[in-house]
């Protein structure tokens, strides 16, 4: 019985060491990430802008492939507004 309690104490000590290491690694990675954002803000703004524009352009090209939407652009507007309304009301309910 004594050996079991010794083993349990050793395991607890090792678990605490691992938890401490995980916390220190998380803190270091957060500081590194924050310093990269602080050092290169223009780069991150440009990359984010490119990602947004590329996504919107891809949606535009995909919508152009659907003949119905190409012939009736007002339907794209109606569906877009409906989607925004639906997601907005869903957001309010989940909040």
N, CA, C and O of each residue as an XYZ file, in Angstrom:
380
protein
N       0.821     -1.187      0.000
C       0.000      0.000      0.000
C       0.867      1.254      0.000
O       0.521      2.254     -0.629
N       1.978      1.197      0.698
C       2.889      2.327      0.788
C       3.492      2.652     -0.573
O       3.646      3.822     -0.925
N       3.836      1.602     -1.349
C       4.411      1.809     -2.678
C       3.404      2.481     -3.608
O       3.771      3.306     -4.444
N       2.157      2.127     -3.455
C       1.120      2.727     -4.294
C       0.998      4.217     -4.008
O       0.877      5.015     -4.938
N       1.027      4.598     -2.762
C       0.927      6.028     -2.429
C       2.167      6.789     -2.897
O       2.065      7.942     -3.315
N       3.352      6.140     -2.825
C       4.573      6.784     -3.335
C       4.464      7.005     -4.840
O       4.814      8.071     -5.348
N       3.979      5.996     -5.543
C       3.811      6.113     -6.991
C       2.807      7.215     -7.328
O       3.012      7.984     -8.267
N       1.742      7.284     -6.568
C       0.732      8.318     -6.810
C       1.324      9.705     -6.602
O       1.026     10.623     -7.366
N       2.151      9.869     -5.586
C       2.794     11.162     -5.340
C       3.747     11.518     -6.469
O       3.800     12.669     -6.904
N       4.505     10.526     -6.948
C       5.435     10.770     -8.067
C       4.672     11.194     -9.325
O       5.077     12.108    -10.044
N       3.567     10.506     -9.563
C       2.755     10.847    -10.733
C       2.223     12.267    -10.607
O       2.242     13.021    -11.579
N       1.754     12.639     -9.432
C       1.244     13.998     -9.208
C       2.329     15.038     -9.449
O       2.073     16.076    -10.059
N       3.542     14.764     -8.973
C       4.658     15.697     -9.168
C       4.959     15.850    -10.656
O       5.170     16.965    -11.132
N       4.979     14.742    -11.392
C       5.264     14.800    -12.826
C       4.162     15.541    -13.580
O       4.441     16.300    -14.508
N       2.931     15.323    -13.185
C       1.814     16.023    -13.830
C       1.937     17.523    -13.608
O       1.709     18.308    -14.529
N       2.292     17.924    -12.403
C       2.461     19.352    -12.120
C       3.594     19.948    -12.937
O       3.491     21.082    -13.406
N       4.691     19.182    -13.115
C       5.809     19.659    -13.938
C       5.354     19.861    -15.386
O       5.669     20.875    -16.009
N       4.609     18.880    -15.912
C       4.130     18.979    -17.294
C       3.173     20.155    -17.474
O       3.232     20.858    -18.482
N       2.302     20.366    -16.506
C       1.380     21.500    -16.594
C       2.133     22.817    -16.570
O       1.779     23.752    -17.288
N       3.168     22.895    -15.750
C       3.971     24.123    -15.689
C       4.692     24.359    -17.009
O       4.780     25.495    -17.475
N       5.212     23.286    -17.619
C       5.889     23.432    -18.909
C       4.912     23.895    -19.978
O       5.247     24.755    -20.792
N       3.714     23.337    -19.986
C       2.709     23.737    -20.973
C       2.352     25.198    -20.843
O       2.212     25.894    -21.848
N       2.205     25.671    -19.630
C       1.881     27.079    -19.411
C       2.989     27.995    -19.870
O       2.723     29.051    -20.443
N       4.241     27.603    -19.625
C       5.349     28.465    -20.042
C       5.477     28.481    -21.559
O       5.807     29.516    -22.139
N       5.218     27.340    -22.215
C       5.287     27.309    -23.679
C       4.176     28.146    -24.297
O       4.389     28.825    -25.301
N       3.004     28.097    -23.702
C       1.893     28.897    -24.207
C       2.216     30.379    -24.103
O       1.955     31.141    -25.034
N       2.776     30.785    -22.986
C       3.144     32.191    -22.805
C       4.199     32.638    -23.796
O       4.121     33.742    -24.335
N       5.196     31.779    -24.042
C       6.258     32.126    -24.989
C       5.712     32.250    -26.405
O       6.078     33.175    -27.130
N       4.836     31.323    -26.807
C       4.294     31.390    -28.162
C       3.401     32.613    -28.335
O       3.378     33.212    -29.410
N       2.665     32.991    -27.291
C       1.817     34.178    -27.368
C       2.671     35.428    -27.519
O       2.345     36.305    -28.319
N       3.757     35.521    -26.764
C       4.636     36.686    -26.883
C       5.267     36.751    -28.267
O       5.381     37.833    -28.844
N       5.684     35.589    -28.813
C       6.281     35.566    -30.142
C       5.268     36.010    -31.183
O       5.586     36.812    -32.061
N       4.040     35.488    -31.088
C       2.994     35.864    -32.035
C       2.709     37.358    -31.957
O       2.605     38.028    -32.984
N       2.585     37.875    -30.746
C       2.308     39.297    -30.582
C       3.448     40.147    -31.119
O       3.210     41.202    -31.707
N       4.683     39.699    -30.922
C       5.808     40.495    -31.410
C       5.866     40.483    -32.935
O       6.255     41.479    -33.543
N       5.485     39.371    -33.559
C       5.474     39.315    -35.027
C       4.416     40.265    -35.572
O       4.674     40.976    -36.544
N       3.234     40.292    -34.970
C       2.194     41.229    -35.398
C       2.660     42.665    -35.209
O       2.389     43.522    -36.051
N       3.352     42.933    -34.120
C       3.810     44.296    -33.846
C       4.920     44.707    -34.801
O       5.008     45.873    -35.184
N       5.769     43.759    -35.191
C       6.888     44.104    -36.074
C       6.463     44.262    -37.526
O       7.053     45.065    -38.249
N       5.467     43.526    -37.969
C       5.075     43.549    -39.378
C       3.582     43.836    -39.547
O       2.875     43.015    -40.132
N       3.086     44.952    -39.064
C       1.636     45.196    -39.165
C       1.165     45.376    -40.605
O       0.069     44.936    -40.953
N       1.967     46.011    -41.436
C       1.562     46.251    -42.827
C       1.448     44.930    -43.572
O       0.518     44.731    -44.353
N       2.389     44.031    -43.333
C       2.350     42.730    -43.991
C       1.069     41.975    -43.638
O       0.426     41.396    -44.514
N       0.704     41.981    -42.373
C      -0.503     41.269    -41.963
C      -1.762     41.939    -42.503
O      -2.725     41.252    -42.845
N      -1.771     43.250    -42.586
C      -2.924     43.948    -43.164
C      -3.048     43.600    -44.644
O      -4.148     43.339    -45.131
N      -1.925     43.595    -45.359
C      -1.962     43.267    -46.786
C      -2.389     41.816    -47.014
O      -3.189     41.538    -47.906
N      -1.862     40.901    -46.218
C      -2.253     39.496    -46.370
C      -3.731     39.287    -46.041
O      -4.420     38.530    -46.724
N      -4.210     39.947    -45.011
C      -5.630     39.836    -44.655
C      -6.515     40.418    -45.744
O      -7.547     39.841    -46.084
N      -6.116     41.558    -46.290
C      -6.880     42.189    -47.365
C      -6.904     41.301    -48.596
O      -7.947     41.140    -49.230
N      -5.755     40.723    -48.936
C      -5.700     39.825    -50.083
C      -6.622     38.628    -49.875
O      -7.334     38.228    -50.796
N      -6.615     38.060    -48.689
C      -7.480     36.918    -48.405
C      -8.950     37.263    -48.553
O      -9.721     36.487    -49.117
N      -9.338     38.424    -48.048
C     -10.734     38.856    -48.156
C     -11.122     39.095    -49.611
O     -12.172     38.634    -50.058
N     -10.283     39.810    -50.345
C     -10.582     40.117    -51.747
C     -10.623     38.838    -52.579
O     -11.498     38.688    -53.432
N      -9.695     37.921    -52.346
C      -9.678     36.667    -53.100
C     -10.937     35.851    -52.822
O     -11.493     35.235    -53.732
N     -11.384     35.844    -51.581
C     -12.605     35.115    -51.239
C     -13.819     35.725    -51.927
O     -14.633     35.008    -52.509
N     -13.940     37.039    -51.862
C     -15.077     37.703    -52.511
C     -15.046     37.512    -54.023
O     -16.090     37.302    -54.642
N     -13.859     37.583    -54.622
C     -13.725     37.380    -56.063
C     -14.109     35.943    -56.434
O     -14.748     35.710    -57.460
N     -13.716     34.993    -55.597
C     -14.091     33.597    -55.843
C     -15.594     33.393    -55.777
O     -16.165     32.679    -56.601
N     -16.241     34.028    -54.786
C     -17.701     33.954    -54.708
C     -18.339     34.568    -55.949
O     -19.304     34.026    -56.487
N     -17.805     35.689    -56.397
C     -18.362     36.346    -57.583
C     -18.265     35.437    -58.802
O     -19.223     35.306    -59.565
N     -17.109     34.812    -58.980
C     -16.934     33.921    -60.133
C     -17.830     32.685    -60.024
O     -18.347     32.204    -61.032
N     -18.015     32.176    -58.814
C     -18.887     31.012    -58.634
C     -20.336     31.375    -58.931
O     -21.062     30.585    -59.534
N     -20.759     32.560    -58.512
C     -22.129     33.004    -58.783
C     -22.326     33.237    -60.276
O     -23.400     32.961    -60.809
N     -21.300     33.742    -60.954
C     -21.402     33.959    -62.399
C     -21.580     32.652    -63.163
O     -22.113     32.659    -64.273
N     -21.149     31.544    -62.599
C     -21.283     30.254    -63.269
C     -22.731     29.745    -63.254
O     -23.102     28.906    -64.074
N     -23.531     30.244    -62.337
C     -24.942     29.839    -62.260
C     -25.732     30.763    -63.190
O     -25.818     31.968    -62.953
N     -26.304     30.192    -64.241
C     -26.984     30.992    -65.261
C     -28.134     31.810    -64.688
O     -28.330     32.962    -65.073
N     -28.892     31.221    -63.773
C     -30.042     31.931    -63.206
C     -29.594     33.210    -62.506
O     -30.213     34.261    -62.670
N     -28.524     33.122    -61.730
C     -28.036     34.306    -61.024
C     -27.427     35.324    -61.983
O     -27.517     36.528    -61.743
N     -26.811     34.857    -63.061
C     -26.249     35.781    -64.046
C     -27.356     36.559    -64.751
O     -27.174     37.725    -65.100
N     -28.499     35.916    -64.961
C     -29.613     36.575    -65.635
C     -30.471     37.405    -64.683
O     -31.134     38.346    -65.121
N     -30.474     37.079    -63.399
C     -31.294     37.775    -62.405
C     -30.426     38.223    -61.221
O     -30.463     37.598    -60.161
N     -29.655     39.287    -61.390
C     -28.769     39.718    -60.298
C     -29.528     40.199    -59.058
O     -28.975     40.202    -57.958
N     -30.782     40.603    -59.226
C     -31.562     41.034    -58.064
C     -31.769     39.873    -57.092
O     -31.882     40.085    -55.884
N     -31.817     38.642    -57.618
C     -31.958     37.471    -56.750
C     -30.716     37.279    -55.883
O     -30.820     36.845    -54.735
N     -29.554     37.598    -56.423
C     -28.322     37.517    -55.630
C     -28.407     38.501    -54.468
O     -28.030     38.180    -53.341
N     -28.904     39.696    -54.753
C     -29.060     40.704    -53.704
C     -30.064     40.242    -52.648
O     -29.808     40.374    -51.451
N     -31.188     39.710    -53.078
C     -32.218     39.251    -52.140
C     -31.700     38.098    -51.282
O     -31.914     38.076    -50.070
N     -31.025     37.149    -51.909
C     -30.478     36.015    -51.154
C     -29.395     36.491    -50.187
O     -29.310     35.999    -49.062
N     -28.574     37.435    -50.613
C     -27.540     37.973    -49.734
C     -28.116     38.685    -48.529
O     -27.655     38.489    -47.405
N     -29.131     39.520    -48.763
C     -29.773     40.215    -47.645
C     -30.490     39.234    -46.719
O     -30.480     39.395    -45.499
N     -31.107     38.225    -47.310
C     -31.761     37.199    -46.495
C     -30.757     36.433    -45.632
O     -31.033     36.123    -44.473
N     -29.609     36.136    -46.201
C     -28.564     35.444    -45.444
C     -28.065     36.306    -44.293
O     -27.877     35.812    -43.182
N     -27.850     37.588    -44.553
C     -27.412     38.494    -43.490
C     -28.460     38.599    -42.385
O     -28.122     38.602    -41.201
N     -29.723     38.684    -42.771
C     -30.799     38.760    -41.782
C     -30.865     37.481    -40.951
O     -30.996     37.531    -39.728
N     -30.775     36.346    -41.621
C     -30.832     35.059    -40.930
C     -29.666     34.897    -39.955
O     -29.872     34.510    -38.805
N     -28.453     35.190    -40.402
C     -27.298     35.034    -39.513
C     -27.324     36.057    -38.383
O     -26.879     35.760    -37.274
N     -27.840     37.254    -38.647
C     -27.953     38.256    -37.589
C     -28.933     37.839    -36.513
O     -28.663     37.997    -35.323
N     -30.072     37.305    -36.929
C     -31.050     36.858    -35.928
C     -30.538     35.635    -35.178
O     -30.793     35.491    -33.982
N     -29.825     34.759    -35.861
C     -29.235     33.603    -35.196
C     -28.191     34.044    -34.173
O     -28.104     33.477    -33.084
N     -27.407     35.047    -34.522
C     -26.403     35.581    -33.599
C     -27.059     36.149    -32.346
O     -26.585     35.929    -31.231
N     -28.157     36.884    -32.540
C     -28.868     37.453    -31.384
C     -29.415     36.355    -30.478
O     -29.365     36.477    -29.254
N     -29.936     35.284    -31.074
C     -30.496     34.200    -30.268
C     -29.405     33.450    -29.512
O     -29.613     33.047    -28.368
N     -28.262     33.260    -30.128
C     -27.181     32.520    -29.486
C     -26.472     33.343    -28.426
O     -25.838     32.787    -27.529
N     -26.572     34.636    -28.517
C     -25.898     35.505    -27.555
C     -26.707     35.565    -26.329
O     -26.331     36.244    -25.374
